[in-house]
């Protein structure tokens, strides 16, 4: 038995999701006539209180379409130093969009201080790029950005004429964590989070368990611009309703169950208490980071793999719970971790 805690991207479609995919009505989405894609776009836009949405193959492409819809060549976006859009998406905004990132320090809770945001909005001067956008991320390394912070940061951005974008790859994890897993309240929380942003990227292939796909939501005008960018990036898909059906199934059936992933992550953290040279904080959602003393870290990932548990990291292990990991798997993982570490 192998327990895969490398990421929540490793999930496989459930039998019910596969059935929905097999039964999907399809058309040619490049021509705009795939009914299942259109239904998904309408559904996620309505859920998050936006006018329109665009289905794309990946979260990286969704974020890039958003950034390029907001910013022109030579303009700038403010972003966290450890944000996914800046650090782990191949530099696409700079390479493909000619958009300059201005990275700012992330605090321990994932926020960027309002003072840092304010100080880095450039004056209207030919020596500087024009600052156009503030990009935040929620969840950030599994941590939920407080609603009061989202309100303050986006209000500051708007007061200075900036647009706002949210990398909400795990937006529904944040919403479920904020509402203790109550289904109706989680949907309302996701909409409330999105209300502070001009555009939001949501991933279906992480905790929601779909095999492929993300969506960008925003105004009709912004999505029209993003649609053109998606075409340039090679993101136009034909009978994509087969994939959109999986995302629709996930929105219907897999949001509330994210609370199970969060509980499993907490149980994992509890199971590591007391181990010498091992330190971790109680996770807020489904991502647990485990810091190892140097004498514990050497070869830990390899030894855990031999014991049937997959994870990533070196001195800091990253363990991610998801749809394909149940409570029994967590107990096996705890036993392997305690034995190896």
C-alpha positions as CSV (number, residue, x, y, z in Angstrom):
1,X,0.0,0.0,0.0
2,X,1.3,3.5,-0.9
3,X,-0.1,6.6,0.7
4,X,0.5,9.6,-1.5
5,X,0.7,12.9,0.4
6,X,2.8,14.8,-2.1
7,X,-0.1,17.0,-3.2
8,X,-3.9,17.1,-3.6
9,X,-3.3,17.1,-7.3
10,X,-2.7,13.4,-7.3
11,X,-6.4,12.5,-6.8
12,X,-8.1,10.2,-9.3
13,X,-11.7,10.7,-10.4
14,X,-14.3,8.8,-8.4
15,X,-16.6,6.3,-10.0
16,X,-19.4,8.9,-9.9
17,X,-17.2,11.5,-11.5
18,X,-16.2,9.1,-14.2
19,X,-19.8,8.4,-14.9
20,X,-20.6,12.1,-15.2
21,X,-17.7,12.5,-17.6
22,X,-18.8,9.6,-19.8
23,X,-22.3,11.0,-20.0
24,X,-21.3,14.6,-20.7
25,X,-22.9,16.4,-23.6
26,X,-20.2,18.0,-25.7
27,X,-19.6,20.5,-28.5
28,X,-16.6,22.5,-29.7
29,X,-15.7,24.9,-27.0
30,X,-13.4,27.0,-29.2
31,X,-16.6,27.9,-31.1
32,X,-18.3,28.4,-27.7
33,X,-20.9,25.6,-28.3
34,X,-19.9,23.0,-25.7
35,X,-23.0,23.0,-23.4
36,X,-21.2,21.4,-20.5
37,X,-18.4,23.9,-20.5
38,X,-20.9,26.7,-20.8
39,X,-22.8,25.3,-17.8
40,X,-19.6,25.0,-15.8
41,X,-18.7,28.6,-16.6
42,X,-22.1,29.9,-15.7
43,X,-22.1,27.9,-12.5
44,X,-18.8,28.9,-11.1
45,X,-19.4,32.6,-12.0
46,X,-22.7,32.6,-10.2
47,X,-21.3,30.8,-7.2
48,X,-18.6,33.5,-6.8
49,X,-20.8,36.4,-7.7
50,X,-19.1,37.4,-11.0
51,X,-20.5,38.1,-14.4
52,X,-18.5,35.5,-16.4
53,X,-16.0,32.7,-16.2
54,X,-13.5,31.0,-18.5
55,X,-12.6,27.3,-18.2
56,X,-8.9,26.6,-18.8
57,X,-6.6,23.6,-18.6
58,X,-4.6,24.6,-15.5
59,X,-4.3,27.0,-12.6
60,X,-1.1,28.4,-14.1
61,X,-2.9,29.3,-17.3
62,X,-5.8,30.8,-15.3
63,X,-3.6,33.0,-13.3
64,X,-1.6,34.1,-16.4
65,X,-4.8,34.9,-18.3
66,X,-5.9,37.0,-15.3
67,X,-2.6,38.9,-15.0
68,X,-2.5,39.5,-18.8
69,X,-6.1,40.7,-18.8
70,X,-5.3,43.3,-16.1
71,X,-1.8,44.4,-17.2
72,X,-0.3,45.5,-20.4
73,X,3.4,45.1,-21.5
74,X,5.7,47.1,-19.2
75,X,3.2,47.4,-16.4
76,X,3.6,45.9,-12.9
77,X,1.8,43.7,-10.4
78,X,2.4,43.5,-6.7
79,X,2.7,40.0,-5.4
80,X,4.0,38.0,-2.4
81,X,7.6,36.8,-2.5
82,X,6.4,33.3,-1.9
83,X,3.2,33.5,-4.0
84,X,2.6,30.7,-6.5
85,X,2.1,33.2,-9.4
86,X,5.5,34.7,-8.8
87,X,7.6,31.7,-7.6
88,X,6.2,28.5,-9.1
89,X,4.6,29.4,-12.5
90,X,7.7,29.6,-14.6
91,X,7.8,33.4,-14.6
92,X,5.0,33.4,-17.2
93,X,3.8,37.0,-16.5
94,X,7.2,38.4,-17.2
95,X,8.2,36.0,-20.0
96,X,4.9,35.8,-21.9
97,X,3.1,39.0,-20.7
98,X,6.1,41.4,-20.3
99,X,4.5,42.2,-17.0
100,X,7.0,43.1,-14.2
101,X,6.3,41.4,-10.8
102,X,7.1,43.4,-7.7
103,X,7.6,40.7,-5.1
104,X,6.9,41.7,-1.5
105,X,7.6,39.8,1.8
106,X,4.9,37.4,2.9
107,X,4.3,37.4,6.6
108,X,4.0,34.1,8.5
109,X,0.3,34.1,8.0
110,X,0.6,34.7,4.2
111,X,-0.4,38.3,4.3
112,X,1.6,41.2,2.8
113,X,1.6,44.2,5.1
114,X,-0.5,47.2,4.0
115,X,2.6,49.4,4.5
116,X,4.6,47.3,2.1
117,X,1.8,47.4,-0.5
118,X,1.5,51.2,-0.1
119,X,5.2,51.8,-0.3
120,X,5.6,49.8,-3.5
121,X,2.8,51.5,-5.6
122,X,5.0,53.4,-8.0
123,X,4.4,57.1,-8.8
124,X,3.4,58.1,-12.3
125,X,6.9,58.7,-13.5
126,X,8.6,57.6,-16.7
127,X,11.4,56.0,-14.6
128,X,8.9,53.4,-13.2
129,X,6.6,50.8,-14.6
130,X,3.0,51.6,-13.9
131,X,1.6,49.6,-11.0
132,X,-1.7,48.2,-12.1
133,X,-2.6,45.2,-9.9
134,X,-2.4,43.6,-6.5
135,X,-2.3,39.8,-6.6
136,X,-3.0,37.8,-3.4
137,X,-3.3,34.1,-2.7
138,X,-5.8,32.2,-0.5
139,X,-5.1,29.7,0.9
140,X,-1.4,30.4,1.1
141,X,0.7,27.4,2.1
142,X,-2.5,26.0,3.5
143,X,-3.1,29.1,5.6
144,X,-6.4,31.1,5.4
145,X,-6.0,34.8,4.9
146,X,-8.3,36.6,7.3
147,X,-11.4,38.3,5.8
148,X,-10.6,41.6,7.5
149,X,-7.2,41.5,5.9
150,X,-8.7,40.8,2.4
151,X,-11.1,43.7,2.9
152,X,-8.3,46.1,4.0
153,X,-5.7,45.1,1.4
154,X,-8.2,45.3,-1.6
155,X,-9.6,48.6,-0.3
156,X,-6.1,50.0,-0.2
157,X,-5.5,48.8,-3.8
158,X,-8.8,50.3,-5.1
159,X,-8.1,53.6,-3.3
160,X,-4.8,53.8,-5.3
161,X,-6.4,52.8,-8.6
162,X,-5.2,49.2,-8.7
163,X,-7.2,46.2,-9.8
164,X,-7.1,43.0,-7.7
165,X,-6.6,39.4,-8.5
166,X,-6.9,36.3,-6.2
167,X,-5.1,33.1,-6.8
168,X,-7.8,31.0,-5.2
169,X,-6.6,27.6,-6.3
170,X,-7.7,26.3,-2.9
171,X,-10.4,28.9,-2.4
172,X,-13.0,26.4,-1.2
173,X,-10.5,25.0,1.3
174,X,-10.4,28.5,2.8
175,X,-14.1,28.8,2.7
176,X,-14.7,25.5,4.4
177,X,-12.1,26.3,7.1
178,X,-13.7,29.6,7.8
179,X,-17.1,28.0,8.4
180,X,-16.2,24.7,10.1
181,X,-17.3,22.8,7.0
182,X,-21.0,23.9,7.0
183,X,-22.0,23.4,3.3
184,X,-24.3,26.4,2.8
185,X,-22.0,28.7,4.8
186,X,-18.9,27.6,2.9
187,X,-20.5,28.5,-0.4
188,X,-21.4,31.9,1.1
189,X,-17.9,32.4,2.4
190,X,-16.3,31.6,-1.0
191,X,-18.6,34.2,-2.6
192,X,-17.7,36.7,0.2
193,X,-13.9,36.2,-0.4
194,X,-14.3,36.6,-4.1
195,X,-16.4,39.8,-3.7
196,X,-13.2,41.7,-2.8
197,X,-11.4,40.9,-6.1
198,X,-11.8,41.8,-9.7
199,X,-10.7,38.4,-10.8
200,X,-10.4,35.0,-9.1
201,X,-8.7,31.8,-10.3
202,X,-10.2,28.6,-8.9
203,X,-8.6,25.1,-9.4
204,X,-10.8,22.0,-9.8
205,X,-7.9,19.5,-9.9
206,X,-6.6,20.0,-6.3
207,X,-8.9,19.3,-3.3
208,X,-12.0,19.2,-5.4
209,X,-10.6,16.1,-7.1
210,X,-11.3,16.7,-10.8
211,X,-8.5,15.4,-13.2
212,X,-8.0,18.7,-15.1
213,X,-9.0,22.3,-15.1
214,X,-9.3,25.7,-13.5
215,X,-11.6,28.7,-14.0
216,X,-11.0,32.4,-14.1
217,X,-14.0,34.5,-13.0
218,X,-14.5,38.2,-13.4
219,X,-16.4,40.8,-15.4
220,X,-17.6,40.1,-18.9
221,X,-15.0,42.5,-20.3
222,X,-12.2,41.0,-18.3
223,X,-13.2,37.4,-19.4
224,X,-13.3,38.6,-23.0
225,X,-9.7,39.7,-22.8
226,X,-8.7,36.6,-21.0
227,X,-10.4,34.4,-23.7
228,X,-8.1,36.0,-26.3
229,X,-5.1,35.3,-24.1
230,X,-6.2,31.7,-23.5
231,X,-6.2,31.2,-27.3
232,X,-2.6,32.7,-27.6
233,X,-1.4,30.4,-24.8
234,X,-2.8,27.3,-26.6
235,X,-5.5,26.8,-24.0
236,X,-8.5,26.5,-26.4
237,X,-10.0,23.0,-26.1
238,X,-12.5,21.3,-28.3
239,X,-14.9,18.7,-26.8
240,X,-13.9,19.9,-23.3
241,X,-17.2,19.1,-21.8
242,X,-15.8,15.7,-20.8
243,X,-13.5,17.6,-18.4
244,X,-16.0,20.3,-17.5
245,X,-18.4,17.5,-16.3
246,X,-15.8,16.4,-13.8
247,X,-15.5,20.0,-12.5
248,X,-19.3,20.3,-12.3
249,X,-19.5,17.1,-10.3
250,X,-16.8,18.3,-8.0
251,X,-18.6,21.6,-7.3
252,X,-21.8,19.6,-6.5
253,X,-20.3,16.8,-4.4
254,X,-16.7,17.6,-3.2
255,X,-16.8,21.0,-1.5
256,X,-18.3,20.0,1.9
257,X,-16.0,16.9,2.2
258,X,-12.9,19.2,2.2
259,X,-13.6,19.3,6.0
260,X,-12.5,15.6,6.1
261,X,-9.2,16.5,4.5
262,X,-8.7,19.3,7.1
263,X,-9.5,16.9,9.9
264,X,-7.0,14.3,8.5
265,X,-4.3,16.9,8.3
266,X,-4.9,17.9,12.0
267,X,-4.8,14.2,13.0
268,X,-1.5,13.8,11.1
269,X,-0.1,16.8,13.1
270,X,-1.3,15.4,16.4
271,X,0.3,12.0,15.6
272,X,3.7,13.6,15.3
273,X,3.6,15.4,18.7
274,X,6.5,14.5,20.9
275,X,8.9,13.3,18.3
276,X,12.4,14.6,19.0
277,X,13.8,16.8,16.2
278,X,10.4,17.1,14.6
279,X,8.2,20.3,14.8
280,X,5.0,21.2,13.1
281,X,2.2,23.7,13.6
282,X,-1.5,22.6,13.6
283,X,-2.7,23.0,10.0
284,X,-5.6,25.3,9.2
285,X,-6.6,23.3,6.1
286,X,-5.1,20.3,4.2
287,X,-1.4,21.2,4.1
288,X,0.9,20.3,6.9
289,X,4.6,21.4,7.0
290,X,6.9,19.3,9.2
291,X,10.3,20.9,10.1
292,X,13.1,18.4,10.7
293,X,16.3,18.7,12.6
294,X,19.3,18.1,10.3
295,X,20.1,14.7,11.8
296,X,16.5,13.6,11.1
297,X,16.2,15.1,7.6
298,X,18.9,13.3,5.7
299,X,17.3,10.7,3.4
300,X,13.9,11.1,5.1
301,X,11.9,11.4,1.9
302,X,13.6,8.4,0.4
303,X,13.1,6.3,3.6
304,X,9.5,7.2,3.8
305,X,9.0,6.2,0.2
306,X,10.5,2.8,1.0
307,X,8.0,2.6,3.8
308,X,5.1,3.3,1.4
309,X,4.5,7.0,2.1
310,X,5.1,9.7,-0.6
311,X,5.8,13.3,0.4
312,X,8.1,16.2,-0.7
313,X,10.7,18.3,1.0
314,X,14.1,18.2,2.6
315,X,14.5,19.8,6.0
316,X,10.8,20.7,5.8
317,X,8.4,18.0,4.7
318,X,5.2,19.0,2.9
319,X,2.2,16.6,3.6
320,X,-1.1,17.2,1.8
321,X,-4.3,15.4,2.6
322,X,-6.9,14.8,-0.1
323,X,-9.9,12.8,-1.5
324,X,-7.9,9.6,-1.9
325,X,-6.5,9.6,1.7
326,X,-8.8,8.3,4.4
327,X,-8.6,8.1,8.2
328,X,-7.0,4.6,8.1
329,X,-4.3,5.9,5.7
330,X,-3.5,8.7,8.1
331,X,-2.9,6.2,10.9
332,X,-0.6,4.2,8.6
333,X,1.2,7.5,7.6
334,X,1.6,8.4,11.3
335,X,3.1,5.0,12.1
336,X,5.6,5.3,9.1
337,X,6.6,8.9,10.1
338,X,7.2,8.0,13.7
339,X,9.2,4.9,12.7
340,X,11.3,6.7,10.1
341,X,11.8,10.0,11.9
